Amino acid sequence: MAELMNQRGTTICRGCECVTLVSILNLGEQPLPAEYGNSHKDNLDKFPLNISICSKCGLGQLGEYVLPDRIFHKNYPYLSSASSTWVSHAKNYCTKMIKRLRLTRKDLVVEIASNDGYLLSQFKKKNIPVLGVEPASNVAEISENLGIITINSFFGKDLARDMLKKYNFPKLIVANNVLAHIPDIQDFMSGISILTNEDTIITVENPSFSKLLENTLFDTIYHEHYSYLSAHSVSEIAKKNGLQLIHVEQLSTHGGSNRYWLARSGEADFTVKKTMISEINNGLFDKNTWTLFSKRVNESISEFREWLLEKKKNGDVVVGYGAAHKGNTFLNAVGEASKYLTYVVDASKEKQGKFLPGSGIPVIAPEQLGLCNPTDVLILPWNLATEISKNIRRMLPNARIWIAQPKLLNI
């Protein structure tokens, strides 16, 4: 039986530290999404996947059963640069921030969880000094090979103090899709505060928990994501560490994300109030919203299970494209029927030759997509469907292309 290492996320809110958590969805016990099997028979460790919400600050959260050093190990399989969509997203961000902050060669850009350097390399090309922090050693090495100084460590206040002794205060701190991965948010945000002076801007980008509930994006719930952010919760966490939420951008990534701008001081602009009002109006703090969300999740799982059974009955051959973490959550929630997928293709060499955690589906290279003449291809990372569908149509012009989330759809 998996045991909690800390009460954060189950009885104590890791955002505001109150004890008003309410369980809103239980997806059973699931393996870690990045722990791939070496065979389809591997019996991987499983942990409860039960999401709660803080009724005070609106932070969604999971319990702590596994420490980050097990999740973000030396052979972490996710590489941001494998997706042209994310590389383009990084380029656009870089261009915007250089212009908005008037960044020069005298300024420093720090990215926490810099992955393989896909974003910092964009600043480096513009001759702006960069520094990355990345805990996964295999990924940090790729970044280093691009000439990006990368600290291979987990970030927190202790590391922040060490960084400040060696480097100047950064003009920009980037934390894209990382705050959700941190069990001790207060330590993480305290570290950011240490690196921040009056001239520093911080941007924190993460999927919107409000949009997750509204659009039933339950497959973005997995063990790597300890927390699910809202403007209400980010503002609360920032204030506890001497920072202010001053601006919010709404993005289309991951089915609806927010980019939160934080600073040492300053007044919140109209986007902050607008986002918070929208979260309230969309039912972030409404118990009926939570109940309906859970109901829709179960309906979505049942619908997809029946679709797979029908495909098998008709003799169709279904394969998957993209061994995404969100796909692992979805397939494990579906259960035995998910094994009707013959294989999944993925561009990451770290995943090829392995087997999806839980479902045991083999992962092969994209060039082998047509290996068994599939009639149907299911895109698991639905947020990249536009990019991926072009590849599928080029390789298998007669195959039907599907996404299962936010709803089962032939695209």
C-alpha positions as CSV (number, residue, x, y, z in Angstrom):
1,M,0.0,0.0,0.0
2,A,1.5,3.4,-1.0
3,E,2.2,5.6,1.9
4,L,2.1,9.4,2.0
5,M,5.4,11.1,2.6
6,N,3.7,14.4,3.5
7,Q,0.2,15.6,4.2
8,R,0.4,18.3,1.6
9,G,-2.2,17.7,-1.1
10,T,-4.4,15.4,1.0
11,T,-5.3,17.1,4.2
12,I,-3.2,20.3,4.0
13,C,-3.2,22.7,1.0
14,R,0.3,23.2,-0.3
15,G,-0.7,26.7,-1.5
16,C,-2.4,28.4,1.4
17,E,-1.8,25.7,4.1
18,C,-5.4,25.5,5.1
19,V,-7.2,22.2,5.8
20,T,-10.3,22.7,3.5
21,L,-9.4,20.1,0.8
22,V,-12.2,18.3,-1.0
23,S,-11.7,15.2,-3.1
24,I,-13.3,15.7,-6.5
25,L,-12.0,12.8,-8.7
26,N,-10.4,9.4,-8.0
27,L,-8.7,7.7,-11.0
28,G,-7.6,4.7,-8.9
29,E,-4.0,3.6,-8.6
30,Q,-1.8,4.3,-11.6
31,P,2.0,3.9,-12.4
32,L,4.3,6.9,-12.8
33,P,3.8,8.2,-16.4
34,A,7.6,8.4,-17.1
35,E,8.4,4.9,-15.8
36,Y,8.3,2.8,-18.9
37,G,8.4,-1.0,-18.9
38,N,11.0,-3.1,-20.6
39,S,8.4,-5.7,-21.4
40,H,4.6,-5.7,-21.6
41,K,4.5,-7.9,-18.6
42,D,6.4,-5.6,-16.2
43,N,4.5,-5.0,-13.0
44,L,5.3,-1.4,-12.2
45,D,4.6,0.4,-8.9
46,K,1.3,2.2,-8.8
47,F,0.1,5.0,-6.6
48,P,-3.3,6.7,-5.8
49,L,-4.3,9.3,-8.4
50,N,-6.9,11.2,-6.4
51,I,-7.2,14.9,-7.1
52,S,-8.5,17.4,-4.4
53,I,-9.3,21.1,-4.5
54,C,-8.7,23.7,-1.8
55,S,-12.0,25.4,-1.3
56,K,-10.2,28.5,0.0
57,C,-7.6,29.2,-2.7
58,G,-8.7,27.0,-5.6
59,L,-5.5,25.0,-5.9
60,G,-6.0,21.5,-7.3
61,Q,-3.6,19.0,-5.8
62,L,-2.5,15.4,-5.5
63,G,-1.0,13.6,-2.5
64,E,2.8,13.1,-2.2
65,Y,3.5,9.4,-2.6
66,V,6.7,9.7,-4.7
67,L,9.6,12.3,-4.4
68,P,10.6,14.3,-7.5
69,D,14.0,12.6,-7.6
70,R,12.3,9.4,-8.6
71,I,10.1,11.0,-11.2
72,F,12.8,13.3,-12.8
73,H,15.5,10.7,-12.9
74,K,18.6,10.6,-15.0
75,N,16.8,9.1,-18.0
76,Y,13.8,11.4,-18.0
77,P,12.1,10.7,-21.4
78,Y,10.4,14.0,-22.2
79,L,12.3,16.4,-24.6
80,S,10.6,19.7,-25.4
81,S,12.5,20.2,-28.6
82,A,10.9,17.1,-30.1
83,S,7.7,19.1,-30.8
84,S,7.8,21.9,-33.4
85,T,4.8,23.4,-31.7
86,W,6.7,23.9,-28.5
87,V,9.8,25.2,-30.3
88,S,7.6,27.8,-32.1
89,H,6.0,28.7,-28.8
90,A,9.4,29.3,-27.3
91,K,10.5,31.5,-30.3
92,N,7.4,33.6,-30.0
93,Y,7.9,34.0,-26.2
94,C,11.5,35.0,-26.7
95,T,10.7,37.6,-29.3
96,K,8.0,39.1,-27.1
97,M,10.0,39.2,-23.9
98,I,13.0,40.8,-25.5
99,K,10.9,43.6,-26.9
100,R,8.7,44.0,-23.8
101,L,11.5,44.0,-21.3
102,R,14.1,45.6,-23.6
103,L,16.6,42.8,-22.8
104,T,20.2,43.4,-23.8
105,R,23.6,41.6,-23.5
106,K,23.8,43.0,-20.0
107,D,20.7,41.1,-18.8
108,L,20.4,37.6,-17.5
109,V,17.6,35.2,-18.3
110,V,17.1,32.2,-15.9
111,E,14.9,29.3,-16.7
112,I,13.9,26.8,-14.0
113,A,13.3,23.3,-15.5
114,S,15.0,24.3,-18.7
115,N,14.7,20.8,-20.2
116,D,16.8,20.4,-23.3
117,G,17.4,24.1,-23.8
118,Y,14.6,24.5,-26.4
119,L,13.7,27.9,-24.9
120,L,16.9,29.4,-23.6
121,S,18.6,28.7,-26.9
122,Q,16.3,31.2,-28.5
123,F,17.6,33.9,-26.1
124,K,21.2,32.7,-26.6
125,K,20.8,33.2,-30.4
126,K,20.0,36.9,-29.6
127,N,23.2,37.2,-27.6
128,I,21.4,37.5,-24.3
129,P,23.1,35.7,-21.3
130,V,21.2,32.6,-20.1
131,L,21.3,30.1,-17.3
132,G,19.3,26.9,-16.9
133,V,18.3,24.8,-14.0
134,E,17.3,21.2,-14.9
135,P,17.2,18.2,-12.5
136,A,17.1,15.4,-15.1
137,S,20.8,14.8,-15.9
138,N,20.3,13.3,-19.4
139,V,18.2,16.3,-20.4
140,A,20.6,18.8,-18.8
141,E,23.4,17.3,-20.8
142,I,21.7,18.0,-24.0
143,S,21.3,21.7,-23.0
144,E,24.9,21.9,-22.0
145,N,25.9,20.6,-25.4
146,L,24.1,23.6,-26.9
147,G,26.4,25.9,-24.9
148,I,23.8,26.7,-22.3
149,I,25.2,26.8,-18.7
150,T,22.8,24.4,-16.9
151,I,22.7,23.6,-13.2
152,N,21.8,20.0,-12.8
153,S,19.8,20.2,-9.6
154,F,16.3,20.7,-8.1
155,F,15.5,24.3,-7.5
156,G,14.6,25.8,-4.1
157,K,15.7,28.5,-1.7
158,D,19.1,26.8,-0.9
159,L,20.1,26.6,-4.6
160,A,18.8,30.1,-5.2
161,R,21.2,31.5,-2.5
162,D,24.1,29.6,-4.1
163,M,23.1,31.0,-7.5
164,L,23.0,34.6,-6.2
165,K,26.5,34.3,-4.9
166,K,27.8,33.4,-8.4
167,Y,25.4,35.3,-10.7
168,N,23.7,38.7,-10.8
169,F,19.9,39.1,-10.3
170,P,18.2,38.0,-13.5
171,K,16.1,40.4,-15.4
172,L,13.8,37.6,-16.4
173,I,13.0,34.3,-14.6
174,V,11.0,31.7,-16.6
175,A,9.1,28.9,-15.0
176,N,7.2,27.1,-17.8
177,N,5.1,24.1,-16.8
178,V,7.2,23.5,-13.7
179,L,5.3,24.9,-10.7
180,A,2.8,22.1,-11.0
181,H,5.7,19.6,-10.6
182,I,6.9,20.9,-7.2
183,P,5.7,19.2,-4.0
184,D,7.0,22.1,-1.8
185,I,5.7,25.1,-3.6
186,Q,6.6,27.4,-0.8
187,D,10.3,26.4,-0.9
188,F,10.3,26.8,-4.7
189,M,8.6,30.2,-4.7
190,S,10.9,31.3,-1.8
191,G,13.8,30.5,-4.1
192,I,12.4,32.6,-6.9
193,S,11.9,35.5,-4.4
194,I,15.5,35.3,-3.4
195,L,16.6,35.7,-7.0
196,T,14.3,38.7,-7.5
197,N,15.0,42.3,-7.2
198,E,12.9,45.4,-8.1
199,D,13.9,45.0,-11.8
200,T,13.1,41.3,-12.1
201,I,10.0,39.9,-13.9
202,I,8.9,36.3,-13.4
203,T,6.6,34.4,-15.8
204,V,5.0,31.2,-14.6
205,E,3.2,29.3,-17.3
206,N,0.8,26.4,-16.5
207,P,-2.5,24.8,-17.6
208,S,-5.5,26.5,-16.1
209,F,-7.2,24.4,-13.5
210,S,-10.4,26.3,-14.2
211,K,-10.2,25.3,-17.9
212,L,-9.3,21.7,-16.9
213,L,-12.6,21.4,-14.9
214,E,-14.6,23.3,-17.5
215,N,-13.4,21.2,-20.5
216,T,-13.0,17.8,-18.6
217,L,-9.3,17.6,-19.3
218,F,-8.7,14.9,-16.7
219,D,-5.9,13.3,-18.7
220,T,-3.6,16.1,-17.7
221,I,-3.8,14.7,-14.1
222,Y,-0.9,12.5,-13.3
223,H,1.7,11.9,-10.6
224,E,4.2,14.4,-12.0
225,H,1.6,17.2,-11.5
226,Y,1.4,17.7,-7.8
227,S,-0.6,20.9,-8.3
228,Y,-3.2,22.4,-10.7
229,L,-3.0,26.2,-10.8
230,S,-5.5,29.0,-10.8
231,A,-5.0,32.8,-10.7
232,H,-6.4,32.7,-7.1
233,S,-3.9,30.1,-5.9
234,V,-0.9,31.6,-7.7
235,S,-1.7,35.0,-6.2
236,E,-1.9,33.5,-2.7
237,I,1.4,31.6,-3.1
238,A,3.2,34.7,-4.5
239,K,2.0,36.9,-1.6
240,K,3.3,34.4,0.9
241,N,6.8,34.9,-0.6
242,G,6.8,38.7,-1.0
243,L,5.8,38.7,-4.6
244,Q,2.8,40.1,-6.5
245,L,0.7,38.8,-9.3
246,I,0.6,41.7,-11.7
247,H,-0.6,40.3,-15.1
248,V,-2.2,37.2,-16.6
249,E,-2.0,36.1,-20.2
250,Q,-4.4,33.5,-21.5
251,L,-2.8,30.9,-23.9
252,S,-4.2,28.1,-26.0
253,T,-1.6,25.6,-25.0
254,H,-2.7,22.4,-23.2
255,G,-6.3,23.2,-23.9
256,G,-6.1,26.5,-22.0
257,S,-3.1,27.8,-20.0
258,N,-2.3,31.0,-18.2
259,R,1.0,32.9,-18.1
260,Y,1.3,34.6,-14.7
261,W,3.5,37.6,-14.4
262,L,5.0,38.1,-11.0
263,A,7.2,40.9,-9.6
264,R,8.7,42.2,-6.3
265,S,6.2,45.1,-6.3
266,G,3.6,46.6,-8.5
267,E,-0.2,46.8,-8.9
268,A,-2.3,44.0,-10.5
269,D,-3.7,45.1,-13.8
270,F,-7.2,44.4,-15.2
271,T,-6.2,41.0,-16.5
272,V,-5.7,39.7,-13.0
273,K,-9.2,40.7,-11.9
274,K,-10.7,39.6,-15.1
275,T,-9.1,36.1,-14.8
276,M,-10.2,35.7,-11.1
277,I,-13.8,36.7,-11.9
278,S,-13.8,34.3,-14.8
279,E,-12.6,31.5,-12.5
280,I,-15.4,32.2,-10.1
281,N,-18.0,32.5,-12.8
282,N,-16.8,29.2,-14.3
283,G,-17.4,27.4,-11.0
284,L,-13.9,27.0,-9.6
285,F,-15.3,27.2,-6.1
286,D,-18.7,25.6,-6.8
287,K,-19.3,22.0,-5.5
288,N,-21.7,21.4,-8.4
289,T,-18.9,22.0,-10.8
290,W,-16.8,19.4,-9.1
291,T,-19.6,16.9,-9.2
292,L,-20.4,17.4,-12.8
293,F,-16.7,17.2,-13.7
294,S,-16.4,13.8,-12.1
295,K,-19.5,12.6,-13.9
296,R,-18.3,13.8,-17.3
297,V,-14.9,12.1,-16.7
298,N,-16.5,8.7,-16.1
299,E,-18.7,9.1,-19.2
300,S,-15.7,10.0,-21.3
301,I,-13.8,6.9,-20.1
302,S,-16.8,4.6,-20.8
303,E,-17.4,6.1,-24.2
304,F,-13.8,5.4,-25.3
305,R,-13.8,1.9,-23.8
306,E,-16.9,1.1,-25.9
307,W,-15.3,2.7,-29.0
308,L,-12.3,0.4,-28.7
309,L,-14.4,-2.7,-28.2
310,E,-16.4,-1.8,-31.3
311,K,-13.2,-1.3,-33.3
312,K,-12.0,-4.7,-32.2
313,K,-15.3,-6.3,-33.1
314,N,-15.2,-4.8,-36.6
315,G,-11.6,-6.0,-37.2
316,D,-10.1,-2.5,-37.3
317,V,-6.5,-2.0,-36.4
318,V,-6.0,0.9,-34.0
319,V,-2.6,2.4,-33.1
320,G,-1.5,5.4,-31.1
321,Y,0.6,8.4,-32.0
322,G,2.6,10.1,-29.2
323,A,3.5,8.4,-25.9
324,A,2.4,11.4,-23.9
325,H,2.0,11.4,-20.1
326,K,-1.6,12.5,-20.6
327,G,-2.2,9.5,-22.8
328,N,-0.9,7.2,-20.1
329,T,-3.4,8.6,-17.6
330,F,-6.2,8.2,-20.1
331,L,-5.3,4.6,-21.1
332,N,-4.8,3.5,-17.5
333,A,-8.2,4.9,-16.6
334,V,-9.8,3.0,-19.5
335,G,-8.2,-0.2,-18.3
336,E,-7.9,-3.6,-20.1
337,A,-9.6,-2.3,-23.3
338,S,-6.7,0.1,-23.9
339,K,-4.5,-2.9,-24.7
340,Y,-6.4,-3.1,-28.1
341,L,-4.0,-0.4,-29.3
342,T,-1.4,-2.4,-31.3
343,Y,1.4,0.0,-30.6
344,V,2.2,3.7,-30.1
345,V,4.8,5.7,-32.0
346,D,6.9,8.4,-30.5
347,A,9.8,10.6,-31.6
348,S,11.6,10.3,-28.3
349,K,14.4,7.8,-28.5
350,E,14.2,7.5,-24.7
351,K,10.8,5.9,-25.1
352,Q,11.3,3.8,-28.2
353,G,11.7,0.1,-27.5
354,K,9.9,0.5,-24.2
355,F,6.3,-0.3,-23.1
356,L,3.8,2.2,-21.9
357,P,3.4,2.2,-18.1
358,G,0.3,0.2,-17.0
359,S,-1.1,-0.6,-20.4
360,G,2.1,-2.3,-21.6
361,I,1.6,-1.1,-25.2
362,P,4.9,-1.1,-27.2
363,V,6.5,2.2,-28.3
364,I,8.2,2.3,-31.7
365,A,9.6,5.1,-33.9
366,P,7.2,7.3,-36.0
367,E,8.8,5.9,-39.2
368,Q,7.1,2.6,-38.3
369,L,3.6,4.0,-38.1
370,G,2.3,1.9,-40.9
371,L,3.9,-1.4,-39.7
372,C,0.6,-3.2,-39.2
373,N,-1.4,-1.3,-41.8
374,P,-3.6,0.5,-39.2
375,T,-7.1,1.6,-40.1
376,D,-7.2,4.1,-37.3
377,V,-4.6,6.3,-35.6
378,L,-5.4,7.8,-32.1
379,I,-3.4,11.0,-31.2
380,L,-2.8,10.8,-27.5
381,P,-1.2,14.3,-27.0
382,W,-4.4,16.0,-28.4
383,N,-2.9,19.4,-27.7
384,L,-0.4,18.7,-30.6
385,A,-3.1,17.3,-32.9
386,T,-2.6,19.9,-35.7
387,E,1.1,19.2,-35.9
388,I,0.8,15.4,-35.6
389,S,-2.1,14.9,-38.0
390,K,-0.1,16.4,-40.8
391,N,2.6,13.7,-40.3
392,I,-0.1,10.9,-40.2
393,R,-1.8,12.1,-43.4
394,R,1.5,12.1,-45.2
395,M,2.4,8.6,-44.1
396,L,-1.1,7.0,-44.0
397,P,-3.4,9.0,-46.2
398,N,-6.3,6.5,-45.9
399,A,-6.3,6.1,-42.1
400,R,-8.9,7.6,-39.9
401,I,-7.4,10.0,-37.3
402,W,-8.9,10.5,-33.9
403,I,-8.5,12.3,-30.6
404,A,-10.1,11.0,-27.4
405,Q,-9.9,14.3,-25.5
406,P,-11.5,16.7,-24.8
407,K,-14.0,14.4,-26.5
408,L,-13.8,11.5,-28.9
409,L,-13.6,13.0,-32.3
410,N,-12.6,12.0,-35.9
411,I,-10.5,14.9,-37.1
